[in-house]
Amino acid sequence: MTQKRVKATKSISEKLLKLITTTLSDEKAEEIVQIDLRGRTEIADYMIICSGRSTRQVSALSEKIIDLTKTEFKIISKTEGKSQGDWVLIDSGDVITHIFRPEVRDFYQLEKLWSQNEILVDG
């Protein structure tokens, strides 16, 4: 079954991006990177990659993002990996967020796949 992807308007996409990056920064996520995917793929407009210091922090950060996107934008985010806490993928439509434990992030080096147009939000 083919699922159509509904694109958010530019302003909603950017507001969602701002909410997620600000929340991650406020909640002490580490090495937050924002990657602009517009014009490069249709999977999303932006990708955010960050680290949590432990499985507990990775899980807590993901819960915070899921709750806020639901509350503020009425978006039911799809998630993967939340029960393990090593790497959580949160698909909120036009913004995809990856939250890693540092060792897992180093292993996969996801930023290298999308390194063009990368912006370090908080280091």
N, CA, C and O atoms as CSV, one atom per row, in Angstrom:
chain,resi,resn,atom,element,x,y,z
A,1,MET,N,N,0.834,-1.170,0.000
A,1,MET,CA,C,0.000,0.000,0.000
A,1,MET,C,C,0.885,1.242,0.000
A,1,MET,O,O,1.775,1.374,0.840
A,2,THR,N,N,0.648,2.125,-0.915
A,2,THR,CA,C,1.444,3.345,-1.021
A,2,THR,C,C,0.871,4.404,-0.102
A,2,THR,O,O,-0.338,4.631,-0.075
A,3,GLN,N,N,1.738,5.043,0.642
A,3,GLN,CA,C,1.306,6.090,1.566
A,3,GLN,C,C,1.787,7.430,1.020
A,3,GLN,O,O,2.979,7.618,0.778
A,4,LYS,N,N,0.852,8.360,0.828
A,4,LYS,CA,C,1.227,9.682,0.339
A,4,LYS,C,C,1.743,10.517,1.484
A,4,LYS,O,O,1.216,10.477,2.595
A,5,ARG,N,N,2.759,11.255,1.200
A,5,ARG,CA,C,3.366,12.133,2.189
A,5,ARG,C,C,2.798,13.532,2.015
A,5,ARG,O,O,2.832,14.092,0.920
A,6,VAL,N,N,2.283,14.084,3.085
A,6,VAL,CA,C,1.723,15.422,3.044
A,6,VAL,C,C,2.800,16.404,3.473
A,6,VAL,O,O,3.340,16.292,4.574
A,7,LYS,N,N,3.115,17.364,2.616
A,7,LYS,CA,C,4.154,18.352,2.901
A,7,LYS,C,C,3.566,19.501,3.726
A,7,LYS,O,O,2.497,20.020,3.406
A,8,ALA,N,N,4.253,19.880,4.759
A,8,ALA,CA,C,3.850,21.030,5.559
A,8,ALA,C,C,4.208,22.305,4.812
A,8,ALA,O,O,5.084,22.311,3.947
A,9,THR,N,N,3.526,23.371,5.155
A,9,THR,CA,C,3.913,24.640,4.559
A,9,THR,C,C,5.279,25.022,5.105
A,9,THR,O,O,5.696,24.533,6.155
A,10,LYS,N,N,5.963,25.887,4.398
A,10,LYS,CA,C,7.316,26.290,4.784
A,10,LYS,C,C,7.348,26.821,6.210
A,10,LYS,O,O,8.239,26.468,6.981
A,11,SER,N,N,6.393,27.658,6.565
A,11,SER,CA,C,6.426,28.256,7.903
A,11,SER,C,C,6.199,27.213,8.997
A,11,SER,O,O,6.825,27.282,10.055
A,12,ILE,N,N,5.319,26.257,8.756
A,12,ILE,CA,C,5.086,25.211,9.760
A,12,ILE,C,C,6.328,24.336,9.898
A,12,ILE,O,O,6.731,23.992,11.010
A,13,SER,N,N,6.930,23.981,8.775
A,13,SER,CA,C,8.134,23.165,8.786
A,13,SER,C,C,9.253,23.853,9.577
A,13,SER,O,O,9.934,23.214,10.379
A,14,GLU,N,N,9.436,25.140,9.349
A,14,GLU,CA,C,10.484,25.884,10.046
A,14,GLU,C,C,10.147,26.103,11.517
A,14,GLU,O,O,11.046,26.106,12.358
A,15,LYS,N,N,8.873,26.285,11.840
A,15,LYS,CA,C,8.467,26.411,13.245
A,15,LYS,C,C,8.683,25.090,13.989
A,15,LYS,O,O,9.123,25.082,15.139
A,16,LEU,N,N,8.374,23.997,13.335
A,16,LEU,CA,C,8.608,22.677,13.924
A,16,LEU,C,C,10.094,22.447,14.148
A,16,LEU,O,O,10.498,21.953,15.201
A,17,LEU,N,N,10.909,22.805,13.161
A,17,LEU,CA,C,12.363,22.699,13.287
A,17,LEU,C,C,12.859,23.499,14.486
A,17,LEU,O,O,13.649,22.997,15.285
A,18,LYS,N,N,12.400,24.734,14.614
A,18,LYS,CA,C,12.813,25.608,15.720
A,18,LYS,C,C,12.392,25.020,17.067
A,18,LYS,O,O,13.180,25.020,18.013
A,19,LEU,N,N,11.167,24.525,17.162
A,19,LEU,CA,C,10.686,23.917,18.406
A,19,LEU,C,C,11.567,22.740,18.812
A,19,LEU,O,O,11.953,22.624,19.975
A,20,ILE,N,N,11.882,21.878,17.867
A,20,ILE,CA,C,12.669,20.684,18.188
A,20,ILE,C,C,14.100,21.055,18.576
A,20,ILE,O,O,14.605,20.561,19.584
A,21,THR,N,N,14.761,21.911,17.800
A,21,THR,CA,C,16.153,22.255,18.120
A,21,THR,C,C,16.248,23.023,19.438
A,21,THR,O,O,17.174,22.801,20.218
A,22,THR,N,N,15.309,23.912,19.687
A,22,THR,CA,C,15.308,24.663,20.948
A,22,THR,C,C,15.082,23.727,22.129
A,22,THR,O,O,15.756,23.837,23.153
A,23,THR,N,N,14.142,22.817,21.987
A,23,THR,CA,C,13.849,21.864,23.065
A,23,THR,C,C,15.051,20.970,23.344
A,23,THR,O,O,15.408,20.750,24.502
A,24,LEU,N,N,15.673,20.459,22.295
A,24,LEU,CA,C,16.852,19.613,22.494
A,24,LEU,C,C,17.963,20.376,23.203
A,24,LEU,O,O,18.618,19.836,24.094
A,25,SER,N,N,18.175,21.615,22.814
A,25,SER,CA,C,19.191,22.448,23.455
A,25,SER,C,C,18.844,22.706,24.922
A,25,SER,O,O,19.699,22.579,25.799
A,26,ASP,N,N,17.600,23.065,25.182
A,26,ASP,CA,C,17.149,23.333,26.551
A,26,ASP,C,C,17.259,22.102,27.443
A,26,ASP,O,O,17.528,22.211,28.640
A,27,GLU,N,N,17.050,20.939,26.850
A,27,GLU,CA,C,17.076,19.679,27.613
A,27,GLU,C,C,18.475,19.046,27.653
A,27,GLU,O,O,18.628,17.895,28.064
A,28,LYS,N,N,19.480,19.797,27.228
A,28,LYS,CA,C,20.888,19.400,27.332
A,28,LYS,C,C,21.306,18.271,26.402
A,28,LYS,O,O,22.199,17.491,26.734
A,29,ALA,N,N,20.668,18.179,25.238
A,29,ALA,CA,C,21.177,17.264,24.211
A,29,ALA,C,C,22.537,17.803,23.773
A,29,ALA,O,O,22.797,19.002,23.876
A,30,GLU,N,N,23.386,16.931,23.295
A,30,GLU,CA,C,24.738,17.331,22.908
A,30,GLU,C,C,24.926,17.256,21.399
A,30,GLU,O,O,24.271,16.468,20.717
A,31,GLU,N,N,25.836,18.090,20.887
A,31,GLU,CA,C,26.220,18.097,19.475
A,31,GLU,C,C,25.015,18.063,18.540
A,31,GLU,O,O,24.890,17.170,17.702
A,32,ILE,N,N,24.143,19.035,18.694
A,32,ILE,CA,C,22.938,19.118,17.870
A,32,ILE,C,C,23.314,19.643,16.488
A,32,ILE,O,O,23.909,20.713,16.353
A,33,VAL,N,N,22.959,18.878,15.479
A,33,VAL,CA,C,23.247,19.245,14.095
A,33,VAL,C,C,21.928,19.296,13.335
A,33,VAL,O,O,21.089,18.403,13.453
A,34,GLN,N,N,21.765,20.345,12.561
A,34,GLN,CA,C,20.576,20.532,11.726
A,34,GLN,C,C,21.021,20.434,10.267
A,34,GLN,O,O,21.960,21.117,9.857
A,35,ILE,N,N,20.361,19.601,9.494
A,35,ILE,CA,C,20.723,19.414,8.093
A,35,ILE,C,C,19.524,19.776,7.221
A,35,ILE,O,O,18.425,19.254,7.409
A,36,ASP,N,N,19.748,20.668,6.275
A,36,ASP,CA,C,18.718,21.103,5.338
A,36,ASP,C,C,18.653,20.090,4.193
A,36,ASP,O,O,19.620,19.921,3.451
A,37,LEU,N,N,17.521,19.426,4.058
A,37,LEU,CA,C,17.343,18.405,3.032
A,37,LEU,C,C,16.517,18.898,1.850
A,37,LEU,O,O,16.327,18.168,0.877
A,38,ARG,N,N,16.031,20.123,1.929
A,38,ARG,CA,C,15.170,20.646,0.862
A,38,ARG,C,C,15.906,20.618,-0.468
A,38,ARG,O,O,17.052,21.054,-0.576
A,39,GLY,N,N,15.224,20.097,-1.471
A,39,GLY,CA,C,15.805,20.001,-2.799
A,39,GLY,C,C,16.730,18.811,-2.991
A,39,GLY,O,O,17.216,18.579,-4.098
A,40,ARG,N,N,16.980,18.056,-1.930
A,40,ARG,CA,C,17.893,16.907,-2.012
A,40,ARG,C,C,17.164,15.581,-1.908
A,40,ARG,O,O,17.623,14.567,-2.433
A,41,THR,N,N,16.017,15.594,-1.223
A,41,THR,CA,C,15.223,14.384,-1.048
A,41,THR,C,C,13.798,14.800,-0.719
A,41,THR,O,O,13.552,15.932,-0.302
A,42,GLU,N,N,12.879,13.895,-0.906
A,42,GLU,CA,C,11.491,14.186,-0.578
A,42,GLU,C,C,11.077,13.567,0.748
A,42,GLU,O,O,9.914,13.678,1.136
A,43,ILE,N,N,11.994,12.921,1.449
A,43,ILE,CA,C,11.627,12.281,2.709
A,43,ILE,C,C,11.332,13.293,3.801
A,43,ILE,O,O,10.518,13.029,4.685
A,44,ALA,N,N,11.984,14.449,3.750
A,44,ALA,CA,C,11.791,15.485,4.771
A,44,ALA,C,C,12.467,16.767,4.302
A,44,ALA,O,O,13.261,16.765,3.362
A,45,ASP,N,N,12.133,17.861,4.980
A,45,ASP,CA,C,12.800,19.137,4.699
A,45,ASP,C,C,14.062,19.302,5.535
A,45,ASP,O,O,15.042,19.900,5.092
A,46,TYR,N,N,14.024,18.761,6.754
A,46,TYR,CA,C,15.154,18.915,7.679
A,46,TYR,C,C,15.403,17.617,8.426
A,46,TYR,O,O,14.492,16.820,8.653
A,47,MET,N,N,16.657,17.427,8.801
A,47,MET,CA,C,17.052,16.330,9.670
A,47,MET,C,C,17.826,16.936,10.834
A,47,MET,O,O,18.663,17.820,10.651
A,48,ILE,N,N,17.535,16.451,12.012
A,48,ILE,CA,C,18.253,16.874,13.216
A,48,ILE,C,C,18.930,15.637,13.785
A,48,ILE,O,O,18.319,14.575,13.904
A,49,ILE,N,N,20.191,15.791,14.131
A,49,ILE,CA,C,20.948,14.699,14.749
A,49,ILE,C,C,21.549,15.243,16.034
A,49,ILE,O,O,22.129,16.329,16.047
A,50,CYS,N,N,21.409,14.491,17.109
A,50,CYS,CA,C,21.994,14.916,18.382
A,50,CYS,C,C,22.323,13.689,19.216
A,50,CYS,O,O,21.987,12.560,18.858
A,51,SER,N,N,22.992,13.943,20.345
A,51,SER,CA,C,23.368,12.867,21.261
A,51,SER,C,C,22.799,13.117,22.642
A,51,SER,O,O,22.640,14.255,23.082
A,52,GLY,N,N,22.497,12.012,23.313
A,52,GLY,CA,C,22.169,12.021,24.731
A,52,GLY,C,C,23.248,11.244,25.448
A,52,GLY,O,O,23.824,10.317,24.879
A,53,ARG,N,N,23.529,11.599,26.675
A,53,ARG,CA,C,24.651,10.985,27.396
A,53,ARG,C,C,24.408,9.534,27.818
A,53,ARG,O,O,25.363,8.797,28.062
A,54,SER,N,N,23.153,9.122,27.905
A,54,SER,CA,C,22.822,7.777,28.377
A,54,SER,C,C,21.531,7.301,27.711
A,54,SER,O,O,20.829,8.088,27.075
A,55,THR,N,N,21.224,6.020,27.859
A,55,THR,CA,C,19.964,5.510,27.311
A,55,THR,C,C,18.782,6.226,27.951
A,55,THR,O,O,17.779,6.492,27.289
A,56,ARG,N,N,18.900,6.533,29.222
A,56,ARG,CA,C,17.821,7.249,29.914
A,56,ARG,C,C,17.607,8.632,29.313
A,56,ARG,O,O,16.464,9.035,29.100
A,57,GLN,N,N,18.688,9.372,29.033
A,57,GLN,CA,C,18.528,10.704,28.460
A,57,GLN,C,C,18.006,10.617,27.018
A,57,GLN,O,O,17.171,11.426,26.615
A,58,VAL,N,N,18.487,9.652,26.250
A,58,VAL,CA,C,18.001,9.480,24.878
A,58,VAL,C,C,16.488,9.244,24.893
A,58,VAL,O,O,15.755,9.842,24.105
A,59,SER,N,N,16.031,8.381,25.780
A,59,SER,CA,C,14.597,8.102,25.890
A,59,SER,C,C,13.809,9.327,26.348
A,59,SER,O,O,12.733,9.614,25.823
A,60,ALA,N,N,14.350,10.045,27.327
A,60,ALA,CA,C,13.662,11.238,27.842
A,60,ALA,C,C,13.572,12.328,26.776
A,60,ALA,O,O,12.532,12.972,26.633
A,61,LEU,N,N,14.663,12.539,26.023
A,61,LEU,CA,C,14.649,13.526,24.955
A,61,LEU,C,C,13.611,13.162,23.895
A,61,LEU,O,O,12.865,14.020,23.424
A,62,SER,N,N,13.572,11.899,23.531
A,62,SER,CA,C,12.616,11.476,22.512
A,62,SER,C,C,11.179,11.663,22.989
A,62,SER,O,O,10.327,12.116,22.224
A,63,GLU,N,N,10.906,11.324,24.226
A,63,GLU,CA,C,9.558,11.517,24.777
A,63,GLU,C,C,9.156,12.984,24.756
A,63,GLU,O,O,8.021,13.319,24.419
A,64,LYS,N,N,10.084,13.851,25.116
A,64,LYS,CA,C,9.818,15.296,25.131
A,64,LYS,C,C,9.458,15.789,23.730
A,64,LYS,O,O,8.495,16.536,23.562
A,65,ILE,N,N,10.231,15.372,22.727
A,65,ILE,CA,C,9.981,15.792,21.347
A,65,ILE,C,C,8.637,15.250,20.854
A,65,ILE,O,O,7.863,15.983,20.237
A,66,ILE,N,N,8.362,13.997,21.116
A,66,ILE,CA,C,7.098,13.381,20.700
A,66,ILE,C,C,5.916,14.108,21.328
A,66,ILE,O,O,4.937,14.411,20.648
A,67,ASP,N,N,6.006,14.385,22.623
A,67,ASP,CA,C,4.922,15.082,23.325
A,67,ASP,C,C,4.714,16.497,22.805
A,67,ASP,O,O,3.578,16.927,22.604
A,68,LEU,N,N,5.815,17.229,22.584
A,68,LEU,CA,C,5.698,18.614,22.114
A,68,LEU,C,C,5.156,18.710,20.692
A,68,LEU,O,O,4.337,19.581,20.402
A,69,THR,N,N,5.601,17.830,19.808
A,69,THR,CA,C,5.081,17.891,18.436
A,69,THR,C,C,3.591,17.562,18.406
A,69,THR,O,O,2.840,18.099,17.592
A,70,LYS,N,N,3.180,16.677,19.300
A,70,LYS,CA,C,1.752,16.348,19.389
A,70,LYS,C,C,0.968,17.519,19.965
A,70,LYS,O,O,-0.079,17.885,19.431
A,71,THR,N,N,1.461,18.107,21.044
A,71,THR,CA,C,0.767,19.200,21.714
A,71,THR,C,C,0.738,20.473,20.874
A,71,THR,O,O,-0.315,21.090,20.713
A,72,GLU,N,N,1.884,20.861,20.341
A,72,GLU,CA,C,2.005,22.140,19.641
A,72,GLU,C,C,1.544,22.098,18.182
A,72,GLU,O,O,1.035,23.094,17.668
A,73,PHE,N,N,1.717,20.945,17.502
A,73,PHE,CA,C,1.419,20.879,16.077
A,73,PHE,C,C,0.401,19.803,15.711
A,73,PHE,O,O,0.064,19.637,14.538
A,74,LYS,N,N,-0.089,19.073,16.714
A,74,LYS,CA,C,-1.049,17.979,16.470
A,74,LYS,C,C,-0.471,16.913,15.537
A,74,LYS,O,O,-1.194,16.306,14.748
A,75,ILE,N,N,0.840,16.697,15.642
A,75,ILE,CA,C,1.530,15.701,14.815
A,75,ILE,C,C,1.767,14.447,15.654
A,75,ILE,O,O,2.353,14.508,16.735
A,76,ILE,N,N,1.310,13.331,15.145
A,76,ILE,CA,C,1.599,12.044,15.779
A,76,ILE,C,C,2.865,11.514,15.096
A,76,ILE,O,O,2.812,11.000,13.979
A,77,SER,N,N,3.983,11.645,15.775
A,77,SER,CA,C,5.275,11.249,15.207
A,77,SER,C,C,5.422,9.735,15.211
A,77,SER,O,O,5.008,9.053,16.148
A,78,LYS,N,N,6.020,9.229,14.144
A,78,LYS,CA,C,6.368,7.813,14.079
A,78,LYS,C,C,7.745,7.667,14.708
A,78,LYS,O,O,8.619,8.508,14.496
A,79,THR,N,N,7.942,6.608,15.476
A,79,THR,CA,C,9.229,6.416,16.151
A,79,THR,C,C,9.760,5.006,15.929
A,79,THR,O,O,9.012,4.061,15.677
A,80,GLU,N,N,11.062,4.906,16.030
A,80,GLU,CA,C,11.764,3.623,15.990
A,80,GLU,C,C,12.847,3.654,17.056
A,80,GLU,O,O,13.497,4.682,17.245
A,81,GLY,N,N,13.053,2.547,17.754
A,81,GLY,CA,C,14.171,2.396,18.673
A,81,GLY,C,C,13.970,2.944,20.071
A,81,GLY,O,O,14.897,2.921,20.881
A,82,LYS,N,N,12.782,3.435,20.371
A,82,LYS,CA,C,12.557,4.078,21.665
A,82,LYS,C,C,12.750,3.106,22.838
A,82,LYS,O,O,13.229,3.505,23.899
A,83,SER,N,N,12.388,1.864,22.654
A,83,SER,CA,C,12.490,0.915,23.773
A,83,SER,C,C,13.935,0.566,24.132
A,83,SER,O,O,14.225,0.243,25.284
A,84,GLN,N,N,14.858,0.629,23.140
A,84,GLN,CA,C,16.256,0.317,23.417
A,84,GLN,C,C,17.012,1.514,23.981
A,84,GLN,O,O,17.853,1.346,24.864
A,85,GLY,N,N,16.734,2.696,23.498
A,85,GLY,CA,C,17.392,3.896,24.010
A,85,GLY,C,C,18.799,4.145,23.505
A,85,GLY,O,O,19.495,5.010,24.037
A,86,ASP,N,N,19.243,3.404,22.483
A,86,ASP,CA,C,20.563,3.641,21.899
A,86,ASP,C,C,20.492,4.654,20.761
A,86,ASP,O,O,21.375,5.495,20.597
A,87,TRP,N,N,19.409,4.549,19.972
A,87,TRP,CA,C,19.201,5.415,18.820
A,87,TRP,C,C,17.705,5.497,18.599
A,87,TRP,O,O,17.062,4.486,18.318
A,88,VAL,N,N,17.155,6.672,18.719
A,88,VAL,CA,C,15.726,6.858,18.489
A,88,VAL,C,C,15.546,7.728,17.256
A,88,VAL,O,O,16.134,8.804,17.144
A,89,LEU,N,N,14.729,7.247,16.340
A,89,LEU,CA,C,14.359,8.001,15.156
A,89,LEU,C,C,12.932,8.511,15.374
A,89,LEU,O,O,12.033,7.737,15.704
A,90,ILE,N,N,12.735,9.803,15.189
A,90,ILE,CA,C,11.419,10.412,15.330
A,90,ILE,C,C,11.069,11.071,14.001
A,90,ILE,O,O,11.719,12.032,13.590
A,91,ASP,N,N,10.054,10.561,13.340
A,91,ASP,CA,C,9.599,11.116,12.064
A,91,ASP,C,C,8.372,11.977,12.336
A,91,ASP,O,O,7.280,11.466,12.583
A,92,SER,N,N,8.569,13.287,12.286
A,92,SER,CA,C,7.486,14.239,12.535
A,92,SER,C,C,7.025,14.883,11.229
A,92,SER,O,O,6.583,16.031,11.219
A,93,GLY,N,N,7.128,14.154,10.154
A,93,GLY,CA,C,6.733,14.690,8.859
A,93,GLY,C,C,7.915,15.324,8.161
A,93,GLY,O,O,8.794,14.619,7.665
A,94,ASP,N,N,7.948,16.639,8.115
A,94,ASP,CA,C,9.019,17.324,7.401
A,94,ASP,C,C,10.285,17.522,8.219
A,94,ASP,O,O,11.263,18.077,7.720
A,95,VAL,N,N,10.279,17.076,9.468
A,95,VAL,CA,C,11.479,17.111,10.300
A,95,VAL,C,C,11.697,15.722,10.886
A,95,VAL,O,O,10.842,15.186,11.591
A,96,ILE,N,N,12.847,15.158,10.584
A,96,ILE,CA,C,13.222,13.850,11.128
A,96,ILE,C,C,14.315,14.078,12.154
A,96,ILE,O,O,15.300,14.764,11.879
A,97,THR,N,N,14.146,13.510,13.326
A,97,THR,CA,C,15.103,13.688,14.410
A,97,THR,C,C,15.727,12.346,14.770
A,97,THR,O,O,15.028,11.349,14.945
A,98,HIS,N,N,17.052,12.337,14.878
A,98,HIS,CA,C,17.798,11.160,15.328
A,98,HIS,C,C,18.467,11.530,16.645
A,98,HIS,O,O,19.211,12.508,16.717
A,99,ILE,N,N,18.202,10.748,17.681
A,99,ILE,CA,C,18.842,10.966,18.980
A,99,ILE,C,C,19.647,9.703,19.299
A,99,ILE,O,O,19.096,8.607,19.401
A,100,PHE,N,N,20.954,9.881,19.454
A,100,PHE,CA,C,21.873,8.759,19.652
A,100,PHE,C,C,22.560,8.816,21.009
A,100,PHE,O,O,22.696,9.886,21.601
A,101,ARG,N,N,22.990,7.657,21.497
A,101,ARG,CA,C,24.056,7.636,22.494
A,101,ARG,C,C,25.332,7.906,21.717
A,101,ARG,O,O,25.430,7.503,20.558
A,102,PRO,N,N,26.326,8.580,22.320
A,102,PRO,CA,C,27.532,8.978,21.572
A,102,PRO,C,C,28.244,7.842,20.836
A,102,PRO,O,O,28.684,8.029,19.701
A,103,GLU,N,N,28.364,6.668,21.460
A,103,GLU,CA,C,29.075,5.553,20.821
A,103,GLU,C,C,28.343,5.076,19.574
A,103,GLU,O,O,28.970,4.732,18.571
A,104,VAL,N,N,27.032,5.059,19.639
A,104,VAL,CA,C,26.225,4.606,18.508
A,104,VAL,C,C,26.305,5.633,17.383
A,104,VAL,O,O,26.400,5.268,16.211
A,105,ARG,N,N,26.266,6.904,17.736
A,105,ARG,CA,C,26.390,7.971,16.738
A,105,ARG,C,C,27.746,7.895,16.033
A,105,ARG,O,O,27.824,8.041,14.814
A,106,ASP,N,N,28.803,7.670,16.798
A,106,ASP,CA,C,30.140,7.544,16.205
A,106,ASP,C,C,30.219,6.349,15.258
A,106,ASP,O,O,30.868,6.415,14.214
A,107,PHE,N,N,29.559,5.267,15.629
A,107,PHE,CA,C,29.591,4.060,14.806
A,107,PHE,C,C,28.903,4.277,13.465
A,107,PHE,O,O,29.456,3.919,12.424
A,108,TYR,N,N,27.700,4.862,13.473
A,108,TYR,CA,C,26.929,5.019,12.235
A,108,TYR,C,C,27.325,6.244,11.415
A,108,TYR,O,O,27.148,6.239,10.197
A,109,GLN,N,N,27.845,7.272,12.034
A,109,GLN,CA,C,28.294,8.486,11.351
A,109,GLN,C,C,27.281,8.974,10.310
A,109,GLN,O,O,27.622,9.231,9.155
A,110,LEU,N,N,26.048,9.090,10.747
A,110,LEU,CA,C,24.951,9.487,9.875
A,110,LEU,C,C,25.164,10.857,9.239
A,110,LEU,O,O,24.734,11.091,8.110
A,111,GLU,N,N,25.826,11.764,9.961
A,111,GLU,CA,C,26.078,13.108,9.416
A,111,GLU,C,C,26.857,13.065,8.109
A,111,GLU,O,O,26.644,13.898,7.227
A,112,LYS,N,N,27.761,12.092,7.981
A,112,LYS,CA,C,28.580,12.012,6.771
A,112,LYS,C,C,27.738,11.717,5.528
A,112,LYS,O,O,28.093,12.134,4.425
A,113,LEU,N,N,26.634,11.006,5.701
A,113,LEU,CA,C,25.759,10.712,4.573
A,113,LEU,C,C,25.067,11.965,4.046
A,113,LEU,O,O,24.752,12.065,2.860
A,114,TRP,N,N,24.835,12.922,4.950
A,114,TRP,CA,C,24.071,14.121,4.616
A,114,TRP,C,C,24.872,15.386,4.895
A,114,TRP,O,O,24.272,16.435,5.124
A,115,SER,N,N,26.198,15.332,4.884
A,115,SER,CA,C,27.040,16.418,5.392
A,115,SER,C,C,26.917,17.744,4.660
A,115,SER,O,O,27.198,18.780,5.263
A,116,GLN,N,N,26.518,17.773,3.412
A,116,GLN,CA,C,26.314,19.048,2.717
A,116,GLN,C,C,25.166,19.796,3.396
A,116,GLN,O,O,24.145,19.188,3.718
A,117,ASN,N,N,25.312,21.067,3.613
A,117,ASN,CA,C,24.295,21.928,4.225
A,117,ASN,C,C,24.072,21.631,5.708
A,117,ASN,O,O,22.971,21.842,6.218
A,118,GLU,N,N,25.073,21.159,6.389
A,118,GLU,CA,C,24.985,20.846,7.807
A,118,GLU,C,C,25.219,22.123,8.622
A,118,GLU,O,O,26.106,22.917,8.309
A,119,ILE,N,N,24.417,22.306,9.662
A,119,ILE,CA,C,24.563,23.455,10.554
A,119,ILE,C,C,24.659,22.946,11.974
A,119,ILE,O,O,23.765,22.238,12.437
A,120,LEU,N,N,25.726,23.290,12.676
A,120,LEU,CA,C,25.864,22.939,14.077
A,120,LEU,C,C,25.026,23.919,14.871
A,120,LEU,O,O,25.293,25.121,14.865
A,121,VAL,N,N,24.006,23.406,15.559
A,121,VAL,CA,C,23.095,24.254,16.307
A,121,VAL,C,C,23.659,24.557,17.683
A,121,VAL,O,O,23.626,25.698,18.144
A,122,ASP,N,N,24.181,23.515,18.341
A,122,ASP,CA,C,24.677,23.670,19.699
A,122,ASP,C,C,25.746,22.625,19.919
A,122,ASP,O,O,25.503,21.437,19.709
A,123,GLY,N,N,26.908,23.039,20.333
A,123,GLY,CA,C,27.996,22.092,20.413
A,123,GLY,C,C,28.407,21.727,21.751
A,123,GLY,O,O,29.327,20.926,21.916
